[in-house]
Amino acid sequence: MMTKIDDSMHSEVLHIIEETSAAYHSFSQHDYTNSDYADFAAMALSQFKNALRDPGLTREQLEKILRKGMKKHRALDPESSWSAFMASYVTRATNGNPPVESGH
């Protein structure tokens, strides 16, 4: 069960993921990019730190969490909302909870 803090955190992370995903897709359609979504999204590290209430989160940690979440989504629940799945995965992974193992 999600608490109000967890729900707020999830909503903030979802918003960041939706924004960075839209920007990444727009950028990659018009320009050659030599990065994946995780690398691109890590440019918003300070926003993720604030949303996750984790000032010690590093770019490398964030990229690793995002890449693992993307793999899990493809393997476990590719038909679900990517943004919602990723927001849940990132929120749980950075707060010491076991990451999502089944569809959301």
N, CA, C and O atoms as a MOPAC input file, in Angstrom:
PM7 MOZYME 1SCF
protein

 N      0.83400 1    -1.17800 1     0.00000 1
 C      0.00000 1     0.00000 1     0.00000 1
 C      0.88300 1     1.24800 1     0.00000 1
 O      1.85300 1     1.34000 1     0.75200 1
 N      0.53100 1     2.19600 1    -0.85000 1
 C      1.32100 1     3.41800 1    -0.95600 1
 C      0.85500 1     4.44800 1     0.06400 1
 O     -0.34500 1     4.64500 1     0.25000 1
 N      1.79500 1     5.09800 1     0.71500 1
 C      1.47500 1     6.19200 1     1.61300 1
 C      1.33700 1     7.46500 1     0.79000 1
 O      1.62300 1     7.46900 1    -0.40700 1
 N      0.90300 1     8.53800 1     1.42800 1
 C      0.79200 1     9.81500 1     0.71800 1
 C      2.15000 1    10.27600 1     0.20700 1
 O      2.24700 1    10.84100 1    -0.88300 1
 N      3.19200 1    10.03800 1     0.98900 1
 C      4.54600 1    10.42200 1     0.57200 1
 C      4.96200 1     9.59300 1    -0.62900 1
 O      5.49300 1    10.13100 1    -1.60100 1
 N      4.72500 1     8.27800 1    -0.57200 1
 C      5.05700 1     7.41300 1    -1.70800 1
 C      4.28400 1     7.82500 1    -2.94700 1
 O      4.84100 1     7.87000 1    -4.04400 1
 N      3.00200 1     8.12700 1    -2.77900 1
 C      2.16100 1     8.52500 1    -3.90000 1
 C      2.64900 1     9.84100 1    -4.50000 1
 O      2.68600 1     9.99700 1    -5.72000 1
 N      3.02100 1    10.78000 1    -3.64200 1
 C      3.55000 1    12.06200 1    -4.10500 1
 C      4.86400 1    11.86700 1    -4.84600 1
 O      5.08600 1    12.45400 1    -5.90500 1
 N      5.72800 1    11.04000 1    -4.28400 1
 C      7.01700 1    10.75100 1    -4.90100 1
 C      6.80300 1    10.10100 1    -6.26700 1
 O      7.44200 1    10.48200 1    -7.24800 1
 N      5.90900 1     9.12500 1    -6.32500 1
 C      5.60700 1     8.43100 1    -7.57900 1
 C      5.09800 1     9.42800 1    -8.62300 1
 O      5.51300 1     9.38100 1    -9.78000 1
 N      4.21100 1    10.31700 1    -8.22000 1
 C      3.66300 1    11.31000 1    -9.15800 1
 C      4.74900 1    12.23200 1    -9.69200 1
 O      4.77600 1    12.54100 1   -10.88300 1
 N      5.64000 1    12.67000 1    -8.81600 1
 C      6.73200 1    13.54600 1    -9.24400 1
 C      7.67800 1    12.82400 1   -10.20100 1
 O      8.09500 1    13.39100 1   -11.21100 1
 N      8.01700 1    11.57700 1    -9.88500 1
 C      8.90600 1    10.79500 1   -10.74600 1
 C      8.22300 1    10.52400 1   -12.08200 1
 O      8.86100 1    10.60400 1   -13.13100 1
 N      6.94300 1    10.20700 1   -12.05200 1
 C      6.19300 1     9.97600 1   -13.28800 1
 C      6.25000 1    11.21300 1   -14.18200 1
 O      6.46600 1    11.10400 1   -15.38900 1
 N      6.05900 1    12.37100 1   -13.59400 1
 C      6.11200 1    13.62400 1   -14.35400 1
 C      7.49200 1    13.82200 1   -15.00000 1
 O      7.57900 1    14.19100 1   -16.17100 1
 N      8.54900 1    13.58100 1   -14.25300 1
 C      9.91200 1    13.73100 1   -14.78800 1
 C     10.14600 1    12.72500 1   -15.91600 1
 O     10.70900 1    13.07400 1   -16.95300 1
 N      9.72100 1    11.49600 1   -15.71500 1
 C      9.90900 1    10.46600 1   -16.74100 1
 C      9.13500 1    10.82500 1   -18.00700 1
 O      9.65600 1    10.67700 1   -19.11200 1
 N      7.91000 1    11.29200 1   -17.85700 1
 C      7.13100 1    11.68300 1   -19.03700 1
 C      7.79700 1    12.84200 1   -19.77300 1
 O      7.87700 1    12.83600 1   -21.00200 1
 N      8.27200 1    13.83200 1   -19.02900 1
 C      8.94300 1    14.98500 1   -19.64900 1
 C     10.23000 1    14.58000 1   -20.35100 1
 O     10.46000 1    14.96200 1   -21.49900 1
 N     11.06400 1    13.81500 1   -19.67300 1
 C     12.34700 1    13.44100 1   -20.27600 1
 C     12.15500 1    12.46900 1   -21.43200 1
 O     12.92100 1    12.49500 1   -22.39500 1
 N     11.14900 1    11.61900 1   -21.34700 1
 C     10.86600 1    10.68800 1   -22.43900 1
 C     10.41100 1    11.44500 1   -23.68300 1
 O     10.87400 1    11.16000 1   -24.78800 1
 N      9.51500 1    12.40200 1   -23.51000 1
 C      9.04700 1    13.20500 1   -24.64800 1
 C     10.20400 1    13.98600 1   -25.26300 1
 O     10.33600 1    14.05200 1   -26.48500 1
 N     11.03500 1    14.57400 1   -24.41900 1
 C     12.18500 1    15.34000 1   -24.92300 1
 C     13.16600 1    14.42400 1   -25.64700 1
 O     13.68500 1    14.77900 1   -26.70600 1
 N     13.42000 1    13.25400 1   -25.08200 1
 C     14.34900 1    12.30500 1   -25.70400 1
 C     13.84200 1    11.87500 1   -27.08000 1
 O     14.59900 1    11.86400 1   -28.05000 1
 N     12.56900 1    11.52400 1   -27.15700 1
 C     12.02000 1    11.07400 1   -28.44000 1
 C     12.00200 1    12.20000 1   -29.46500 1
 O     12.28300 1    11.96700 1   -30.64100 1
 N     11.68000 1    13.39800 1   -29.04300 1
 C     11.70000 1    14.54500 1   -29.95300 1
 C     13.11500 1    14.81800 1   -30.44600 1
 O     13.34100 1    15.02800 1   -31.63800 1
 N     14.04900 1    14.81200 1   -29.52700 1
 C     15.44900 1    15.06800 1   -29.86500 1
 C     15.99800 1    13.99000 1   -30.79100 1
 O     16.68400 1    14.29700 1   -31.76600 1
 N     15.69900 1    12.73700 1   -30.49100 1
 C     16.26900 1    11.64200 1   -31.27700 1
 C     15.64800 1    11.53400 1   -32.66800 1
 O     16.26000 1    10.95700 1   -33.56600 1
 N     14.45200 1    12.07500 1   -32.86400 1
 C     13.83400 1    12.06800 1   -34.19000 1
 C     14.45900 1    13.10400 1   -35.11000 1
 O     14.48600 1    12.92000 1   -36.32600 1
 N     14.95700 1    14.18200 1   -34.54300 1
 C     15.45400 1    15.29300 1   -35.34900 1
 C     16.96800 1    15.40800 1   -35.39100 1
 O     17.51400 1    16.08000 1   -36.26600 1
 N     17.62900 1    14.78200 1   -34.48900 1
 C     19.08700 1    14.85200 1   -34.42300 1
 C     19.64500 1    13.47100 1   -34.11900 1
 O     18.98100 1    12.62400 1   -33.52100 1
 N     20.86000 1    13.27600 1   -34.54100 1
 C     21.54700 1    12.03900 1   -34.18600 1
 C     21.93700 1    12.13000 1   -32.72000 1
 O     22.55900 1    13.10400 1   -32.29600 1
 N     21.58200 1    11.14000 1   -31.96900 1
 C     21.96600 1    11.12200 1   -30.56400 1
 C     22.75400 1     9.85200 1   -30.27600 1
 O     22.38600 1     8.76200 1   -30.71500 1
 N     23.81100 1    10.00600 1   -29.55400 1
 C     24.66400 1     8.87100 1   -29.22400 1
 C     24.44500 1     8.47200 1   -27.76500 1
 O     25.39500 1     8.21300 1   -27.02700 1
 N     23.16900 1     8.42700 1   -27.36600 1
 C     22.86000 1     8.04200 1   -25.99500 1
 C     21.52400 1     7.32200 1   -25.97300 1
 O     20.70900 1     7.46200 1   -26.88400 1
 N     21.31500 1     6.54900 1   -24.91400 1
 C     20.02000 1     5.92200 1   -24.72900 1
 C     19.19500 1     6.79700 1   -23.78800 1
 O     19.66100 1     7.83600 1   -23.32200 1
 N     17.96600 1     6.36500 1   -23.51500 1
 C     17.09600 1     7.16000 1   -22.65600 1
 C     17.71700 1     7.38400 1   -21.27900 1
 O     17.63800 1     8.48600 1   -20.73700 1
 N     18.32800 1     6.35500 1   -20.71300 1
 C     18.89700 1     6.47500 1   -19.36600 1
 C     19.96200 1     7.56200 1   -19.31000 1
 O     19.99600 1     8.35900 1   -18.37200 1
 N     20.82000 1     7.59300 1   -20.30500 1
 C     21.86600 1     8.60900 1   -20.36600 1
 C     21.24600 1     9.99600 1   -20.52700 1
 O     21.66300 1    10.95000 1   -19.87000 1
 N     20.25800 1    10.09800 1   -21.39500 1
 C     19.58400 1    11.37000 1   -21.63800 1
 C     18.84700 1    11.83900 1   -20.37900 1
 O     18.96200 1    12.99900 1   -19.98400 1
 N     18.09700 1    10.94000 1   -19.75700 1
 C     17.30500 1    11.29500 1   -18.57700 1
 C     18.17700 1    11.69600 1   -17.39800 1
 O     17.74900 1    12.47300 1   -16.54500 1
 N     19.38300 1    11.17600 1   -17.34500 1
 C     20.28100 1    11.49900 1   -16.23300 1
 C     20.67400 1    12.97200 1   -16.22400 1
 O     21.19600 1    13.47100 1   -15.22800 1
 N     20.42400 1    13.67000 1   -17.33800 1
 C     20.65900 1    15.11500 1   -17.34100 1
 C     19.70500 1    15.81600 1   -16.37700 1
 O     19.95700 1    16.94900 1   -15.96800 1
 N     18.61600 1    15.15000 1   -16.01500 1
 C     17.65100 1    15.69300 1   -15.06000 1
 C     17.91800 1    15.14500 1   -13.65300 1
 O     16.99700 1    15.01500 1   -12.84700 1
 N     19.17200 1    14.82800 1   -13.36800 1
 C     19.54400 1    14.22400 1   -12.08800 1
 C     19.03200 1    15.02800 1   -10.89600 1
 O     18.50300 1    14.44800 1    -9.94700 1
 N     19.17500 1    16.33000 1   -10.92600 1
 C     18.74000 1    17.12900 1    -9.77200 1
 C     17.23200 1    17.01700 1    -9.56200 1
 O     16.76900 1    17.01800 1    -8.42100 1
 N     16.46500 1    16.92000 1   -10.63800 1
 C     15.01900 1    16.74400 1   -10.50200 1
 C     14.70000 1    15.37700 1    -9.89300 1
 O     13.83700 1    15.26900 1    -9.02200 1
 N     15.39500 1    14.34200 1   -10.34900 1
 C     15.19100 1    13.00600 1    -9.77900 1
 C     15.58700 1    12.99300 1    -8.30200 1
 O     14.87600 1    12.41000 1    -7.48300 1
 N     16.70200 1    13.62100 1    -7.95300 1
 C     17.13200 1    13.67600 1    -6.54800 1
 C     16.05100 1    14.30800 1    -5.68100 1
 O     15.72200 1    13.79200 1    -4.61300 1
 N     15.50000 1    15.42900 1    -6.14600 1
 C     14.45700 1    16.11900 1    -5.38400 1
 C     13.19700 1    15.27400 1    -5.27500 1
 O     12.63800 1    15.12600 1    -4.18800 1
 N     12.74800 1    14.72200 1    -6.39100 1
 C     11.51300 1    13.93700 1    -6.39700 1
 C     11.63500 1    12.69000 1    -5.53000 1
 O     10.67600 1    12.29400 1    -4.86700 1
 N     12.80100 1    12.07800 1    -5.53500 1
 C     13.02100 1    10.83900 1    -4.78700 1
 C     13.48700 1    11.08000 1    -3.35300 1
 O     13.65500 1    10.13900 1    -2.57800 1
 N     13.69400 1    12.35500 1    -3.01100 1
 C     14.20000 1    12.72400 1    -1.67600 1
 C     15.48700 1    11.97500 1    -1.36700 1
 O     15.68700 1    11.45800 1    -0.26700 1
 N     16.36700 1    11.93400 1    -2.39100 1
 C     17.63200 1    11.20400 1    -2.27800 1
 C     18.77600 1    12.08200 1    -2.78000 1
 O     19.19600 1    11.95000 1    -3.93000 1
 N     19.28700 1    12.98600 1    -1.92300 1
 C     20.34400 1    13.89800 1    -2.36400 1
 C     21.65600 1    13.20300 1    -2.71000 1
 O     22.51200 1    13.79500 1    -3.36700 1
 N     21.82500 1    11.96400 1    -2.28100 1
 C     23.06100 1    11.23900 1    -2.55900 1
 C     23.03400 1    10.43500 1    -3.85300 1
 O     24.02900 1     9.80600 1    -4.21300 1
 N     21.91400 1    10.45000 1    -4.54600 1
 C     21.78700 1     9.69000 1    -5.79000 1
 C     22.78600 1    10.20700 1    -6.82000 1
 O     22.86600 1    11.41100 1    -7.06600 1
 N     23.54100 1     9.30200 1    -7.41400 1
 C     24.51800 1     9.70200 1    -8.43100 1
 C     23.95500 1     9.45100 1    -9.82800 1
 O     22.99400 1     8.70400 1   -10.01000 1
 N     24.57600 1    10.09000 1   -10.79000 1
 C     24.17600 1     9.89700 1   -12.18600 1
 C     24.30400 1     8.42300 1   -12.57600 1
 O     23.42900 1     7.87300 1   -13.24400 1
 N     25.38700 1     7.80000 1   -12.15900 1
 C     25.62000 1     6.39700 1   -12.48800 1
 C     24.54500 1     5.49800 1   -11.88100 1
 O     24.05300 1     4.58000 1   -12.53700 1
 N     24.18200 1     5.76700 1   -10.62200 1
 C     23.13000 1     4.97900 1    -9.97700 1
 C     21.80200 1     5.14600 1   -10.71400 1
 O     21.09600 1     4.17000 1   -10.96600 1
 N     21.47000 1     6.38700 1   -11.05500 1
 C     20.22100 1     6.65500 1   -11.76100 1
 C     20.19500 1     5.94800 1   -13.10900 1
 O     19.19500 1     5.32000 1   -13.45800 1
 N     21.27800 1     6.04100 1   -13.86700 1
 C     21.33200 1     5.38200 1   -15.17300 1
 C     21.16200 1     3.87200 1   -15.02400 1
 O     20.44900 1     3.24700 1   -15.81000 1
 N     21.80500 1     3.28900 1   -14.03000 1
 C     21.71100 1     1.84200 1   -13.80000 1
 C     20.27400 1     1.44300 1   -13.46900 1
 O     19.76200 1     0.45700 1   -13.99900 1
 N     19.63000 1     2.20500 1   -12.59700 1
 C     18.24000 1     1.92600 1   -12.22000 1
 C     17.32700 1     2.05300 1   -13.43800 1
 O     16.47000 1     1.19800 1   -13.66200 1
 N     17.50600 1     3.11000 1   -14.22100 1
 C     16.66900 1     3.30900 1   -15.40600 1
 C     16.85400 1     2.17200 1   -16.41200 1
 O     15.87800 1     1.66800 1   -16.96700 1
 N     18.08900 1     1.77300 1   -16.64500 1
 C     18.34100 1     0.68600 1   -17.60800 1
 C     17.74500 1    -0.64200 1   -17.13100 1
 O     17.18200 1    -1.39700 1   -17.92300 1
 N     17.87500 1    -0.91900 1   -15.83500 1
 C     17.28000 1    -2.15100 1   -15.29800 1
 C     15.76100 1    -2.10000 1   -15.42500 1
 O     15.12800 1    -3.09700 1   -15.77200 1
 N     15.18700 1    -0.94900 1   -15.14700 1
 C     13.73500 1    -0.79300 1   -15.27100 1
 C     13.26100 1    -0.97300 1   -16.70300 1
 O     12.22100 1    -1.58800 1   -16.94200 1
 N     14.01200 1    -0.44500 1   -17.65300 1
 C     13.64400 1    -0.59900 1   -19.06300 1
 C     13.67800 1    -2.07100 1   -19.46300 1
 O     12.79800 1    -2.54000 1   -20.18500 1
 N     14.69100 1    -2.80000 1   -18.99800 1
 C     14.78300 1    -4.24100 1   -19.29200 1
 C     13.61800 1    -4.99900 1   -18.66200 1
 O     13.01900 1    -5.86900 1   -19.29500 1
 N     13.30000 1    -4.66200 1   -17.40700 1
 C     12.19000 1    -5.32600 1   -16.71100 1
 C     10.88000 1    -5.07700 1   -17.44600 1
 O     10.07500 1    -5.99300 1   -17.61400 1
 N     10.66400 1    -3.84600 1   -17.88300 1
 C      9.42400 1    -3.52500 1   -18.58900 1
 C      9.30200 1    -4.35500 1   -19.86100 1
 O      8.24400 1    -4.92000 1   -20.13700 1
 N     10.37600 1    -4.42800 1   -20.62900 1
 C     10.35500 1    -5.22800 1   -21.86800 1
 C     10.09600 1    -6.69900 1   -21.56700 1
 O      9.35800 1    -7.36200 1   -22.29600 1
 N     10.69900 1    -7.21200 1   -20.49400 1
 C     10.58900 1    -8.63800 1   -20.17800 1
 C      9.26900 1    -9.01000 1   -19.50100 1
 O      8.70300 1   -10.06900 1   -19.77400 1
 N      8.78600 1    -8.14300 1   -18.62500 1
 C      7.64200 1    -8.51800 1   -17.80100 1
 C      6.30400 1    -7.97200 1   -18.25800 1
 O      5.28600 1    -8.65600 1   -18.14900 1
 N      6.29100 1    -6.75700 1   -18.76500 1
 C      5.00000 1    -6.11600 1   -19.01700 1
 C      5.08000 1    -5.09600 1   -20.14900 1
 O      4.76800 1    -3.92400 1   -19.93900 1
 N      5.49300 1    -5.52300 1   -21.35100 1
 C      5.69900 1    -4.56500 1   -22.44200 1
 C      4.42900 1    -3.86000 1   -22.91300 1
 O      4.51000 1    -2.82900 1   -23.58000 1
 N      3.26500 1    -4.39800 1   -22.57800 1
 C      2.00500 1    -3.77900 1   -23.00800 1
 C      1.51300 1    -2.71200 1   -22.02900 1
 O      0.58800 1    -1.96400 1   -22.34700 1
 N      2.11500 1    -2.63700 1   -20.85400 1
 C      1.67600 1    -1.65600 1   -19.86000 1
 C      2.23700 1    -0.27900 1   -20.18700 1
 O      3.09400 1    -0.13500 1   -21.05800 1
 N      1.75100 1     0.71400 1   -19.48800 1
 C      2.25800 1     2.07900 1   -19.64700 1
 C      3.72900 1     2.11700 1   -19.23600 1
 O      4.07000 1     1.84200 1   -18.08600 1
 N      4.58100 1     2.45700 1   -20.18000 1
 C      6.01300 1     2.50500 1   -19.91600 1
 C      6.32500 1     3.52000 1   -18.81800 1
 O      7.08000 1     3.22200 1   -17.89200 1
 N      5.75200 1     4.70400 1   -18.91900 1
 C      6.03700 1     5.76100 1   -17.93900 1
 C      5.60900 1     5.36000 1   -16.53400 1
 O      6.35700 1     5.56000 1   -15.57700 1
 N      4.41900 1     4.80000 1   -16.40300 1
 C      3.92600 1     4.39500 1   -15.08100 1
 C      4.77700 1     3.26100 1   -14.50800 1
 O      5.11300 1     3.27200 1   -13.32400 1
 N      5.12300 1     2.28600 1   -15.34600 1
 C      5.97100 1     1.18400 1   -14.90000 1
 C      7.31000 1     1.72300 1   -14.41400 1
 O      7.78300 1     1.36200 1   -13.33600 1
 N      7.91700 1     2.59200 1   -15.22100 1
 C      9.22700 1     3.13300 1   -14.87000 1
 C      9.17400 1     3.97100 1   -13.59600 1
 O     10.07900 1     3.89500 1   -12.76600 1
 N      8.12300 1     4.76500 1   -13.43700 1
 C      8.00200 1     5.58000 1   -12.22500 1
 C      7.92600 1     4.68900 1   -10.99100 1
 O      8.57000 1     4.96800 1    -9.97900 1
 N      7.14200 1     3.62100 1   -11.07100 1
 C      7.04600 1     2.68600 1    -9.94400 1
 C      8.38300 1     2.00700 1    -9.69400 1
 O      8.82400 1     1.88800 1    -8.55100 1
 N      9.01900 1     1.56800 1   -10.75800 1
 C     10.29200 1     0.85900 1   -10.63200 1
 C     11.35200 1     1.76500 1   -10.00100 1
 O     12.02400 1     1.36900 1    -9.04800 1
 N     11.49700 1     2.96400 1   -10.52500 1
 C     12.52100 1     3.89400 1   -10.03300 1
 C     12.25100 1     4.27000 1    -8.58000 1
 O     13.16800 1     4.28900 1    -7.75900 1
 N     11.00600 1     4.56600 1    -8.26700 1
 C     10.65200 1     4.95300 1    -6.89800 1
 C     10.97800 1     3.83300 1    -5.91700 1
 O     11.56200 1     4.07700 1    -4.86100 1
 N     10.60200 1     2.61600 1    -6.26400 1
 C     10.86300 1     1.48000 1    -5.36800 1
 C     12.35800 1     1.17700 1    -5.27800 1
 O     12.87400 1     0.92600 1    -4.18900 1
 N     13.04600 1     1.19800 1    -6.39900 1
 C     14.47300 1     0.84700 1    -6.42300 1
 C     15.32400 1     1.83400 1    -5.63400 1
 O     16.31700 1     1.43700 1    -5.02400 1
 N     14.96000 1     3.09100 1    -5.63500 1
 C     15.77600 1     4.08400 1    -4.93600 1
 C     15.41700 1     4.20900 1    -3.46100 1
 O     16.12800 1     4.87100 1    -2.70400 1
 N     14.33900 1     3.59000 1    -3.05400 1
 C     13.93300 1     3.67200 1    -1.65300 1
 C     14.11800 1     2.36900 1    -0.90600 1
 O     13.50400 1     2.15100 1     0.13800 1
 N     14.97000 1     1.49500 1    -1.44200 1
 C     15.30500 1     0.26600 1    -0.74800 1
 C     14.23400 1    -0.80000 1    -0.78200 1
 O     14.35200 1    -1.81300 1    -0.09200 1
 N     13.19500 1    -0.59700 1    -1.56700 1
 C     12.15500 1    -1.60900 1    -1.71100 1
 C     12.50500 1    -2.51700 1    -2.86800 1
 O     13.19500 1    -2.09700 1    -3.79800 1
 N     12.04400 1    -3.75400 1    -2.82800 1
 C     12.32200 1    -4.61200 1    -3.97900 1
 C     11.61600 1    -4.05500 1    -5.20900 1
 O     10.44000 1    -3.69700 1    -5.13400 1
 N     12.31500 1    -3.97600 1    -6.34100 1
 C     11.68600 1    -3.46700 1    -7.55400 1
 C     10.51300 1    -4.33400 1    -7.98800 1
 O     10.40700 1    -5.50200 1    -7.61500 1
 N      9.65100 1    -3.74500 1    -8.77100 1
 C      8.46500 1    -4.41500 1    -9.28700 1
 C      8.86700 1    -5.66700 1   -10.05300 1
 O      9.74500 1    -5.60900 1   -10.91400 1
 N      8.24400 1    -6.78100 1    -9.75400 1
 C      8.55200 1    -8.03500 1   -10.44000 1
 C      7.43900 1    -8.46700 1   -11.37300 1
 O      7.64100 1    -9.35900 1   -12.19700 1
 N      6.28500 1    -7.86500 1   -11.26600 1
 C      5.19400 1    -8.22100 1   -12.17000 1
 C      4.53200 1    -6.95300 1   -12.65700 1
 O      4.81300 1    -5.86400 1   -12.15500 1
 N      3.65700 1    -7.09000 1   -13.62900 1
 C      3.02300 1    -5.94000 1   -14.26800 1
 C      2.27500 1    -5.05300 1   -13.31900 1
 O      1.80000 1    -5.48500 1   -12.26900 1
 N      2.17900 1    -3.81100 1   -13.70300 1
 C      1.47100 1    -2.80300 1   -12.93500 1
 C      0.37700 1    -2.23500 1   -13.75900 1
 O     -0.35300 1    -1.35800 1   -13.29700 1

